[in-house]
Amino acid sequence: MSDSGAVLPWLVIRQDDNGNRYRVGRYATRAEAQRIVDSFDNRGHKQLYWVERIGQSVQ
């Protein structure tokens, strides 16, 4: 496996109705990750989505 060296410290996290959390994707910038969250919200997704930086989890 090849490592491109890309740094992707921003995560989009999804929480379902049962409280389970899943990583949706990793992004280079907070703005890029926030655009993904906004696109889910704008499409009417019922789950909770948020942006978090690697190493800073929501408790």
Buried (B, 14 or more C-beta within 10 A) or exposed (E): EEEEEEEBBBBBBBBEEEEEEEEBEBBEEEEBBBEBBEEBEEEEEEEBBBBBEEEEEEE
